[in-house]
Amino acid sequence: MNLLKLSSMDERINVLSKTVKPFKERAKEHDENASFPFDNFNDLKSIGYPALTLPKQYGGLGISLYEMLRYQEIIGKADGSTALSIGWHMGIMKHLGETQAWDENKYASVAQDVLKSGALLNNAASEPATGSPTRGGRPETYATKDSSGWTINGRKTFTTLSPILSYFVVSASIDGTDEVGNFLINRERKGVKVDETWDSIAMRGSGSHDLVLENVHVDEDDLVQKLTPGKKKPAGWLLHIPACYLGIAQAAQESAITFATTYSPNSIKGTISELPNVKQKIGEMELLILESKNFLYSIANKWDESDEVTRLTMGPELGAVKLSVVNKALEVVDLAMRIVGARSLSQKSDLQRYYRDVRAGLHNPPMDDMIIMQLAGKSISDKVE
């Protein structure tokens, strides 16, 4: 069943929910082996998922941010690595289609590949020396102009989806200038190599290896965007990050409740779900998830309903959602593990994987300290005005 042919979000949610069911079992194997879940992405491609955020004129559905986050939450509950990974592609293609930041023909070419073959794209921006691109470091990857295009050299870290990407959007300093550009690089270009360095204990199935570029030649029009130094515009699509971790939190909640409603030690009558201290933790988990859902989706709706002028003011709210939802997800997983007890640390328990995966959210952009400073600035500015 192709999601692009269904007429309602409810129908698409039903098909997606069925499609991702096997992801949960596969997650155990991929986590243990640090292997990449190709089957998951082939399943998502088979239902047309990668094309949902393409604008309608390119064959997609141009779905709202709210709808995209609903889907990402569902995938996150099944497998966090897969959700976080596909979320980058979904959000970037949505953002580029809406802002028309690239040449129309270049975007159309990539969009057609996404529509027809399920091709995937992601940014490659982090580097060993610069850290997160949100900190403002100038890329050490560099592009040199020649008579027929550009030659690019460098190494990018944390290149999520690298085993299966068709396209890398690589930030590079333009040699001989103060400019930085984004270059579209097809995986098939000579000199493109993925160095399998991903050894994280969290999101082990995300394939976030290093991308190595050695004298990679691209065409002149593969410089798809020149980047402006300084403050970036608010990006609603980055809410795919908290949506993923909200999904993981719900998986942990479900695991803990299943345990609590079935575990009956001989020291009590009934199951531990009837004990006041366990009920307290179950209630606290539910409260945290309700708060997260309401915050995430209210801001997503505001983004969808706002004009460009209003969206430009939403940076602090978007950051606050990410900080709040991710940190609440950490709390939910902790409560779930307290309910299950020492068994939650067993290699056989999904909870130990949720515990590791959910902590990765602290290191996804924007970072907590930057968000707090941004909120402080907004508060001071509002009071002064």
C-alpha positions as CSV (number, residue, x, y, z in Angstrom):
1,M,0.0,0.0,0.0
2,N,1.5,3.3,-1.1
3,L,0.9,6.2,1.4
4,L,0.9,8.7,-1.5
5,K,-2.4,7.2,-2.8
6,L,-4.2,7.3,0.6
7,S,-6.6,10.2,1.2
8,S,-6.3,10.7,4.9
9,M,-3.8,10.9,7.7
10,D,-5.6,8.3,9.7
11,E,-5.3,5.8,6.8
12,R,-1.6,6.6,6.5
13,I,-1.1,6.2,10.2
14,N,-2.7,2.8,10.0
15,V,-0.5,1.6,7.2
16,L,2.7,3.0,8.7
17,S,1.9,1.5,12.1
18,K,1.6,-2.0,10.5
19,T,4.8,-1.4,8.4
20,V,7.0,-0.6,11.4
21,K,5.9,-3.4,13.7
22,P,8.9,-5.6,12.7
23,F,11.3,-2.7,13.4
24,K,11.1,-3.4,17.2
25,E,12.4,-6.9,16.9
26,R,15.0,-6.0,14.4
27,A,16.2,-3.2,16.7
28,K,17.6,-5.7,19.1
29,E,19.9,-7.4,16.5
30,H,21.0,-4.1,15.0
31,D,21.8,-2.7,18.4
32,E,23.8,-5.7,19.5
33,N,25.8,-5.8,16.2
34,A,25.9,-2.0,15.5
35,S,24.6,-3.0,12.0
36,F,22.5,-0.9,9.7
37,P,18.7,-1.7,9.4
38,F,18.5,-1.8,5.6
39,D,15.3,-3.8,5.8
40,N,13.6,-1.0,7.8
41,F,14.4,1.6,5.1
42,N,13.4,-0.8,2.3
43,D,10.0,-1.2,4.1
44,L,9.6,2.5,4.4
45,K,10.5,3.0,0.7
46,S,8.0,0.3,-0.3
47,I,5.1,2.4,1.1
48,G,6.4,5.7,-0.4
49,Y,7.3,7.2,3.0
50,P,10.4,9.2,1.8
51,A,8.3,11.1,-0.6
52,L,5.6,12.3,1.7
53,T,7.2,15.7,2.5
54,L,7.9,16.5,-1.1
55,P,5.6,19.4,-2.4
56,K,2.6,18.3,-4.4
57,Q,4.0,19.7,-7.6
58,Y,6.9,17.2,-7.4
59,G,4.6,14.2,-6.7
60,G,4.6,14.2,-2.9
61,L,1.8,15.2,-0.5
62,G,3.4,18.3,1.0
63,I,2.3,17.1,4.4
64,S,2.2,19.5,7.3
65,L,4.8,19.6,10.1
66,Y,2.2,18.3,12.5
67,E,1.5,15.2,10.3
68,M,5.2,14.5,9.7
69,L,5.8,14.5,13.5
70,R,3.0,12.1,14.1
71,Y,4.6,9.6,11.7
72,Q,8.1,10.2,13.2
73,E,6.7,9.5,16.7
74,I,5.3,6.2,15.5
75,I,8.6,5.1,13.9
76,G,10.5,6.3,17.1
77,K,8.4,4.0,19.2
78,A,9.3,1.0,17.0
79,D,13.0,1.9,16.6
80,G,14.7,5.1,17.6
81,S,17.7,4.8,15.2
82,T,15.5,4.4,12.2
83,A,13.2,7.3,13.2
84,L,16.0,9.8,13.9
85,S,17.7,8.8,10.7
86,I,14.8,9.0,8.3
87,G,13.7,12.2,10.1
88,W,16.7,14.1,8.7
89,H,15.7,13.2,5.1
90,M,12.0,14.0,5.7
91,G,12.7,17.3,7.3
92,I,15.4,18.5,4.9
93,M,13.3,17.7,1.8
94,K,10.3,19.4,3.3
95,H,12.3,22.5,4.2
96,L,14.0,22.8,0.8
97,G,10.7,22.3,-1.0
98,E,9.0,25.0,1.0
99,T,11.8,27.6,1.0
100,Q,12.9,27.0,-2.6
101,A,16.5,27.5,-1.3
102,W,17.9,25.6,-4.3
103,D,17.7,26.1,-8.0
104,E,14.3,24.7,-9.0
105,N,15.8,22.2,-11.6
106,K,18.3,20.8,-9.1
107,Y,15.6,20.2,-6.4
108,A,13.3,18.8,-9.0
109,S,15.9,16.3,-10.1
110,V,16.5,15.0,-6.5
111,A,12.8,15.0,-5.8
112,Q,12.1,12.8,-8.8
113,D,14.7,10.4,-7.6
114,V,13.1,10.3,-4.1
115,L,9.7,9.7,-5.7
116,K,10.7,7.0,-8.1
117,S,13.4,5.1,-6.2
118,G,13.1,6.2,-2.6
119,A,16.5,8.0,-2.8
120,L,17.6,9.4,0.6
121,L,19.4,12.7,1.3
122,N,21.1,14.1,4.4
123,N,23.3,17.0,5.4
124,A,27.0,16.3,6.2
125,A,28.1,19.3,8.3
126,S,29.8,18.1,11.5
127,E,33.6,17.8,11.5
128,P,36.2,16.6,14.0
129,A,37.7,20.1,14.6
130,T,34.5,22.1,14.5
131,G,32.1,19.9,16.4
132,S,28.4,20.7,15.9
133,P,27.8,23.2,13.1
134,T,25.4,25.0,15.5
135,R,28.4,26.3,17.3
136,G,29.5,28.3,14.3
137,G,32.8,26.7,13.4
138,R,34.1,27.3,9.8
139,P,34.3,24.0,7.9
140,E,37.8,22.6,7.3
141,T,36.3,20.7,4.3
142,Y,37.1,22.9,1.4
143,A,36.0,23.3,-2.2
144,T,38.3,24.6,-5.0
145,K,36.9,26.1,-8.2
146,D,38.2,24.7,-11.5
147,S,37.3,25.1,-15.1
148,S,34.5,22.5,-15.0
149,G,33.2,22.7,-11.5
150,W,34.5,22.1,-8.0
151,T,36.9,19.8,-6.3
152,I,36.1,19.0,-2.7
153,N,38.3,17.5,0.1
154,G,37.5,16.8,3.7
155,R,36.1,14.6,6.4
156,K,32.6,14.8,7.9
157,T,31.6,13.1,11.2
158,F,28.1,12.0,12.4
159,T,26.9,11.4,8.8
160,T,23.6,9.7,9.8
161,L,22.2,7.3,7.2
162,S,25.6,7.1,5.4
163,P,25.2,3.4,4.5
164,I,22.2,4.1,2.3
165,L,22.3,7.7,1.3
166,S,22.1,8.6,-2.4
167,Y,22.9,12.3,-1.8
168,F,25.1,14.1,0.7
169,V,24.7,17.9,1.2
170,V,28.2,18.9,2.3
171,S,29.1,22.2,3.8
172,A,32.6,23.4,2.7
173,S,34.7,26.5,2.8
174,I,35.2,28.0,-0.7
175,D,39.0,28.1,-1.2
176,G,40.4,31.6,-1.5
177,T,37.3,33.3,-0.1
178,D,35.5,33.8,3.2
179,E,32.4,32.1,1.9
180,V,30.9,28.7,2.9
181,G,28.6,26.7,0.6
182,N,26.5,23.6,0.6
183,F,27.4,21.2,-2.2
184,L,25.2,18.4,-3.4
185,I,27.3,15.2,-3.8
186,N,26.0,12.1,-5.4
187,R,27.2,8.9,-3.7
188,E,28.5,7.6,-7.0
189,R,31.0,10.4,-7.4
190,K,34.6,9.2,-7.5
191,G,36.4,9.8,-4.3
192,V,33.4,9.5,-2.0
193,K,34.0,7.0,0.8
194,V,32.2,6.1,4.0
195,D,34.6,5.3,6.8
196,E,32.7,3.0,9.3
197,T,33.7,4.8,12.5
198,W,30.3,4.8,14.3
199,D,31.0,3.2,17.7
200,S,28.5,5.0,19.9
201,I,26.5,3.1,22.6
202,A,23.4,5.1,21.5
203,M,21.5,5.0,18.2
204,R,23.8,2.2,17.1
205,G,21.7,1.4,14.1
206,S,21.8,5.0,12.6
207,G,25.0,4.4,10.5
208,S,26.4,7.8,11.6
209,H,29.8,7.1,10.1
210,D,32.4,9.5,8.8
211,L,32.1,10.7,5.2
212,V,35.5,11.0,3.5
213,L,35.9,13.2,0.4
214,E,39.1,12.8,-1.6
215,N,39.4,15.0,-4.7
216,V,35.7,14.6,-5.4
217,H,34.8,16.5,-8.5
218,V,31.2,18.0,-8.8
219,D,29.6,20.2,-11.4
220,E,29.4,23.9,-11.1
221,D,25.7,23.9,-10.3
222,D,26.2,21.4,-7.5
223,L,27.0,24.4,-5.3
224,V,23.3,24.5,-4.3
225,Q,23.5,27.2,-1.6
226,K,25.8,29.8,-0.2
227,L,25.6,30.0,3.6
228,T,25.2,33.3,5.4
229,P,27.3,33.5,8.6
230,G,25.5,34.3,11.8
231,K,22.1,33.6,13.2
232,K,20.1,30.9,11.4
233,K,16.4,31.2,10.8
234,P,14.1,29.1,13.0
235,A,13.6,25.6,11.5
236,G,10.3,23.9,12.4
237,W,11.4,20.7,10.6
238,L,14.0,20.0,13.4
239,L,11.1,19.1,15.7
240,H,11.5,15.6,14.1
241,I,14.2,15.2,16.8
242,P,11.9,15.5,19.9
243,A,9.2,13.5,18.1
244,C,11.7,10.6,17.8
245,Y,12.5,10.7,21.5
246,L,8.9,11.0,22.5
247,G,8.4,7.8,20.6
248,I,11.2,6.1,22.5
249,A,9.7,7.3,25.8
250,Q,6.4,5.7,24.9
251,A,8.1,2.4,24.1
252,A,9.7,2.5,27.5
253,Q,6.3,3.3,29.2
254,E,4.7,0.4,27.4
255,S,7.4,-2.0,28.4
256,A,7.2,-0.9,32.0
257,I,3.4,-1.2,32.2
258,T,3.5,-4.6,30.5
259,F,5.9,-5.8,33.2
260,A,4.0,-4.2,36.1
261,T,0.7,-5.7,35.0
262,T,2.1,-9.2,34.6
263,Y,4.7,-9.5,37.4
264,S,3.4,-11.0,40.6
265,P,6.1,-11.9,43.2
266,N,4.9,-14.3,45.9
267,S,5.2,-11.6,48.5
268,I,2.0,-9.9,47.3
269,K,-1.4,-10.7,46.0
270,G,-2.0,-9.6,42.4
271,T,0.6,-7.8,40.3
272,I,2.9,-5.0,41.3
273,S,0.8,-2.6,39.2
274,E,-1.5,-2.4,42.2
275,L,1.2,-1.2,44.6
276,P,1.0,2.6,45.4
277,N,4.7,3.3,44.7
278,V,4.4,1.6,41.3
279,K,1.2,3.4,40.5
280,Q,2.9,6.7,41.4
281,K,5.6,6.1,38.8
282,I,3.1,5.0,36.1
283,G,1.1,8.2,36.7
284,E,4.3,10.3,36.5
285,M,5.2,8.7,33.2
286,E,1.8,9.4,31.8
287,L,1.9,13.0,32.9
288,L,5.3,13.6,31.3
289,I,4.1,12.1,28.0
290,L,0.9,14.1,28.0
291,E,2.9,17.3,28.7
292,S,5.3,16.5,25.9
293,K,2.6,15.7,23.3
294,N,0.7,18.8,24.0
295,F,3.8,21.0,23.9
296,L,5.2,19.4,20.7
297,Y,2.0,19.4,18.7
298,S,0.7,22.8,19.8
299,I,4.0,24.4,18.6
300,A,3.9,22.3,15.4
301,N,0.3,23.5,14.7
302,K,1.4,27.1,15.4
303,W,4.2,26.7,12.8
304,D,1.9,25.2,10.2
305,E,-0.7,28.0,10.7
306,S,1.8,30.9,10.9
307,D,3.1,33.2,8.2
308,E,6.8,33.8,7.6
309,V,7.0,36.8,9.8
310,T,5.6,34.9,12.8
311,R,7.8,31.9,12.1
312,L,10.9,34.1,12.3
313,T,10.0,34.8,16.0
314,M,9.5,31.1,16.9
315,G,13.2,30.1,17.5
316,P,12.9,30.2,21.3
317,E,9.7,28.1,21.3
318,L,11.1,25.5,18.9
319,G,14.2,25.2,21.1
320,A,12.1,25.0,24.2
321,V,10.1,22.1,22.8
322,K,13.3,20.2,21.9
323,L,14.8,20.7,25.4
324,S,11.6,19.9,27.2
325,V,10.5,16.8,25.3
326,V,13.9,15.2,25.2
327,N,14.5,15.8,29.0
328,K,11.1,14.5,29.8
329,A,11.8,11.4,27.7
330,L,14.9,10.8,29.8
331,E,12.7,11.0,32.9
332,V,10.1,8.6,31.5
333,V,12.8,6.0,30.7
334,D,14.3,6.4,34.1
335,L,10.9,5.8,35.8
336,A,10.2,2.8,33.6
337,M,13.5,1.3,34.7
338,R,12.7,2.0,38.3
339,I,9.5,0.1,37.9
340,V,11.1,-3.0,36.3
341,G,14.2,-2.8,38.6
342,A,17.4,-4.6,38.0
343,R,15.9,-6.7,35.2
344,S,15.8,-3.5,33.1
345,L,19.6,-3.7,32.9
346,S,19.6,-7.1,31.4
347,Q,20.9,-7.4,27.8
348,K,17.6,-9.1,27.0
349,S,15.6,-6.0,28.1
350,D,14.6,-3.4,25.6
351,L,14.8,-0.8,28.4
352,Q,18.6,-0.8,28.5
353,R,18.5,0.1,24.8
354,Y,15.9,2.8,25.3
355,Y,18.1,4.2,28.1
356,R,21.1,4.5,25.9
357,D,19.2,5.7,22.8
358,V,17.3,8.4,24.6
359,R,20.4,10.0,25.9
360,A,21.5,10.8,22.4
361,G,18.8,13.5,22.3
362,L,21.0,15.6,24.6
363,H,23.5,15.9,21.8
364,N,21.2,16.6,18.9
365,P,20.8,20.3,17.9
366,P,20.0,22.7,19.3
367,M,21.9,22.1,22.6
368,D,20.3,22.7,26.0
369,D,22.7,25.5,27.0
370,M,22.1,27.4,23.7
371,I,18.3,27.0,24.2
372,I,18.4,28.3,27.7
373,M,20.5,31.4,26.7
374,Q,18.0,32.0,23.8
375,L,15.1,31.8,26.2
376,A,16.8,34.2,28.6
377,G,17.4,36.6,25.8
378,K,13.8,36.5,24.8
379,S,12.6,37.0,28.4
380,I,14.8,40.0,28.9
381,S,13.9,41.5,25.6
382,D,10.1,41.0,26.3
383,K,10.5,42.8,29.7
384,V,12.5,45.7,28.3
385,E,9.9,46.2,25.6
